[in-house]
Amino acid sequence: ATQSSAGSVLGVLRSVAMAALTPAAEGGGPLVQHSASEEGRSPDFTINLDDITFDPPAGTPAYEALIANRDLHVTKIDKHVKRHLKRPKRLTNRKKKKRKDRVNLKGKVIDGQHEQYIMTIGMMIGIRVSVGRENNITTPLLVREFNRADKYIFPPRGSNRNGRITPPHSLQHTFKFKDYAPKVFKSIREMYNVDAASYMLSVCGDFNFIQFIANSRSGQFFFYSHDGSYMIKTQTKEENKFLRRILPSYYKYLSQNPNSLITRFYGMHRVKMYHLRRKVHFVVMQSVFDTAEKIHTMYDLKGSTHGRQASIKDRETGGVLKDLDLVSDAKMFKLGPKRADLFRAQMEADAKFLSEMKIMDYSLLVGIHDRTLRDQDELELVREESTTSAGP
């Protein structure tokens, strides 16, 4: 049995999805609406090279990562492994020694956070090119598009292989990028009025504002776009295969349920960097708290009680609360009869879909904006401005 039968709450597979309740759930249409264009930009706006750059100022973590990456040298052995070539005889005697060196090379030259920055720059460059290219193609969505995967090669000087132009970049090493089902995810973005220009500017812009949140045990990490609109999260190979397998059903369900609370995936990609010995799968998804209002309290609800209480530290520091915390806080969500019926019906439909996809580990993520606290914050801000303007 899935949690849809136990608690009838909607959420997500932890490693794959997330859900949130937003005020727009009151009526028809998608829960989150994005404007069709940025100010002064039309949906068919073309991103120029100057709009998105990856040249961080000196002294920033991103700049230090680029310097460390530049100094990372690739040996002859590495080049042959990279090109899948037979090892030359003159290198055979050094085989074991070089392999040992390769194991330790990463830790000596580029640390974990540097590696994340370099991988992320590769992600952003790949997204900028692949999304921009797909935006100029207007062919209909066919069944074969769900299995399509476009491959790009990014040498430092740029290239034009097989008609796919890639720009020069400052990573000093060639890397590869794969774009899964690009037309399918483009169609999903269009369902929710996310145009290519604003999407690229959000995901690929202001690189220096990135802060990584990592899982030290799994090696996975995620971060939000600089404006908080999107979350970029790495995947395991198994998660990547799973999402690709259910993609046709996922796409069909979203198209038939525009008010679904299930996470909206806007892109699925892979970046491969031989000089780092890393191959990372990742997804771009809508941030569940993409709102101008401040979220004062967050609940992660599964509809169960076993182990569902936040730690004292989480409660004291404003961390995510759980089911038993909601019960002890004696809070209720007053949605009104009409909205409550719509919300309940959508949760049941979403939970049924997750159950059909054999997904069990999901939860409903709820964010609460306290209007009384907002009034207090605004009053405090006015007091500070008055004190500053008065001056000595």
N, C-alpha and C positions, 0 to 999 in steps of 0.2 A: 504494500500500500504506500502511496505517496503522501506527502503532507497536505495535498489538496483535499484528501478525505479526512484528515485529522483536524486540521485547523482552518481550512478554507481561506488561507491567506496566500497572497501572491508575492513572489520575490524572484530569486534567481539562483541559478547554479553558481556557487561562490566564485569559481574560477572563470565563469563564462558570462554571467549576466547580473543585473541589478535592477530594482524597480523603485519607484517613488510616487507618492501621492502629491499632486499639485492642484492648486485652486482651479485650474482650467478644466478639471474633471467634471465640472458642473454641467456642461452642455455638450453639444456635438462638436466634432472636429478633433484633431490631435490634442493630446494633453499639453504638448509644448510646441509653440509656434515660433518659427524664426522668420525674420523679415526676408523678403526675396532678394534684398541687396543691401550692401553697406551704403552709408550716406554718400551719394554721388557716384555709386557704382551700380551698374545694371547687371542682371543675371548672366549676361554673355560677356561680362568684363574679362579681359585677359590679364593674368598676373604677369607683371614685368619682372625681370631679374632683380631690379632695384627694390621691389616691394618686399621680398623675402631674402634676407642675407644670413650668412652663418659666419660672420666675422666678429666674434665677441671682443669687447674692450680688454686691454691688458690688465692682468690682475684678477680677473674673474675666474671662477672654477672652470668654465667652458674654455677659456683661453688657455689655462694651464693644461687642460685635457688635450687640446690641439697640439700644444708643444710636445707633450709626452708622446702623443701618437706619431708626430713627425719624426721623433728620435727613435721610434721602434723600427729596427731594421729586419728585413726578411732575408734569410740565408738562401743559398743555392738549393739546399734540401727542401726548404719550404716552397720555393718556386716550382720545383718538380712535383711536389705533392699537390700544390694548387692547380697545376695544369694536368694532373692525372697522367703524368708521363712516367715511363719506366726509369728507374733510378740508374744513372750512369755508373759504370764499373769503378771509375776513379773516386766515387763517393761512397762505395759500398763499405769500405773498411771503417768509415767514420759513422756508419749508420746508427749504432747503439749510442754512441756519445752524443750525436746531434739530437737524437730523440729525447735524451735526458735533458739537454739544454732547452729544448722546446717546451718541456713540461714546466720549467721554472721561469721561462722568459717573461711571461705575462706579469708575474708578481714583482719582477725586478724593474720593469720599465714603466708599466702603466697600472695604477691601482684600480680598485673596484669602481669608485665613483667616476674616475677618468674614463674607464671603459663604458660606463653607462652613458656618459656624455657623447662619446664617439659613436656608439651604436645609435643613439637618438638623433644625432646629426644625419647619419645615414638614413634613418627612418624618414626624417623630414624631407630630405632631398628627394628620396624615392617617391613620397606622397606628392610632393609638388609637381614632379614630372608626370607621374602616372595619372593623377586626377586631372591635371591640365590636358593631357593627351586624350583621355576618355571623354572629356567635356566637349571636344571638337568632333566626336563621332556620334552620329544620330541614327544608327541602324536600330531596328526593332529588337526587343529582348526575346531571344529564342531559348529553347530548353538547353542547348549546348553551352550557353553562357554560364550555367551554374558550375560547370566543370572546367571552365577556362582559367588559365593562369598565365599572365604575361610576365616575361622575364626581361630584366634590364641589367646592363653592365655599365658601371660608373668608373671609368679610369679617371685619374686626376685631371687629365687634359681635356676630358670630354670625349664623346664619340658619336658616330652616326651609323650604328650597325643595324642592318635589316630595316632601315628607315626609322629607327627609334633614336631620336637625338637625346643625348644626355649632356648636361652642362658641365663645365670644369668645376672642380671643388677643391677645398683646402685640406682634405684628409690625408693627402700624400700617398694613399694606397688605393688600389682598385677594390671595389666591393660590388656585390650583386644584390639585386632587389627583385622580389616576386610580388605581383599584385594578383590576389585571388578574386575571381568572379567580379571584375571591376564594373561591368555593366549592371549587375544585380545590385551591388551596393550603391551605385549611382542612382538607380531607380528608387531604392529605399530612402536615400537622402531627399530625392524629389518628392516623395510621399509627404515628407514633413517640412517642405519648403526650405531646405538647406541648399543654397546655391554654391557652385564650385568656388567662386571668388571668396565669399565669406568663410567657407570651410577651410580653404588653404591658408587664409590670413590668420585664422584662429589656431589651427593646428601647427602651422609652420612658422608663425611670427613670434617675435620677442623671445628668442631662444634662451636668453640669460635669466628669465624668470622661472625656469624649470626647477622644481624641487622633487627629488626622487623619494619614493616610499618603497622600500625593498623588504622582501622576505629572505632573511639570511639563510634559512634552511633550504629553500627551494631554488634560490638564485633568481627568482622572478622579481620584477619591479613594475611600478606604474607611476604615472605622473599626470597632472592636469595641464591642459593648454593654458597659455598665459592669461586668457580671459575667463577661465573656469568653465567654458562651454563644453569641453570634451575631456574624456579620460582616455589615455593611451596605456594599454596594459599588455605585458608580455604573456605569451601562452606556452604551455608545454606542447610537444608534438601531438600528444593524444587529444588535447583540447582543440587543437587546430583541426585535426581529422574529424572530430565529433561535430564541430560547428559546420564544417564543409558538408558533412553527411546530412545534417538536418536542414541545411540552407534552403532547399526548395520548399519544405514544409513551413519553415520560419517565414520566408518571403510571402507565401500564400496567406499565412495567418495574419501578418501585419497588414496586408492589402485588404483583408476582409474585416479587420478589427483596428481601425485607426486610433481608437482610444485605449489600446492595450497598454498595460503598465509594464510589460516585459521590456527589458533593455533594448535600445535601438542601436544596432551595430551599423556603423557607417563605412567601415573598411576593414579588410583583413589582409595582412601583408607578411612578408618575411624578408629580413636583411641578413646577408651572409658576408662576414669579414674574415678572410683567411689569415690576415696578419694578427688577428686577435683570437683565432681558433674559435670563433663564436658564430652560431647561426641562431637567430632569434625570430620566433613567430610572434606577432602582436596584432591586436585589434584596436580600432578607434571606436569609441562608443559615446553616446550622449551622456553628459554628466547629469545625474539625477537631481542635483541641487543647482542647476543652472538658473539662478534667480537673483534678482537685484536685492531681494529682502534677506536680511541676516537670519541664519538658522540658529536658534538658541538651544534647541534640544533635538537629539536624534535618537530614534528607536530602530532596532533591528528585530523584527518580529517574525517568529516561525510558527506560532500557534501551538507551542509546547512549553512545558515548564521545567523539564529536566536540564539542569545546568544552565538555565536561561536567566542568569542574573549577572549584572555587570560587577566588576571588582570595585572595591572601595576607591582605589586610585582612579579608575575611569569615571566614577561618579563625582569625585572631587575635582577632576581636571576637565570636566565637560566632555568626556568620551561618549561613545555610542552605548546607549542603554538597551536593555532586552525586555523580554516578556514580563518577567516577575517584577521588574522595575516599574513597568507601566501599571501593573496591578497595585503595587505598594504606593505609587504616586496618586492612585485613584483618579486618573485622568480619563476623560471620555472625549471622543471626537464628535462634535455636533455638526453633522452634515446636512441635516434636513431630510425629510422623507424622499423627495425626488432624487437628490444627489446620492443618498444612502442606497437607494434601489439600483441606480446606475453603477455605483461603485461596487456593490456586492455582486451584481451580475457580471461585471467585467473581471473581478477577481476570480469568480467561479470559472469563467470561460478561460482565463489565462492559466489557472491551476490545472484545468482539464487538459489544455494543450501541453503543458510541461509534463503532466503524467503520461500522455501519449508518447512524448519524446523520451520517456524513461528517465526523467530528471527528478531527483528527490531532494537534493540539498539546496533549497532556495528559501528566501525570506522576503518580507515586505519591509522596505526601508522608508521610514516616515520622518520627515523633517518638520519641526514646529517653529513658526515665527511668532514670538510673543509681542503683540502690539503695545502692551503696557510697558515693556522694556524698551521698545522703539521710542515711545514718547519720552521716557526717561533719558535715553541716549541723546535725543534731539534737544531736550532741555539742557543737558550738560554741555552739549556743543555750543548752544547759544550763550551759556554762562562763560565758557572759555573765550569765545569771540568777543564778548563784552569786556572781559578783563584785559584781553590783548589790546583792544581798541582804546581803552581808557589810558593804559600805560602810565608810567611814572611822570 
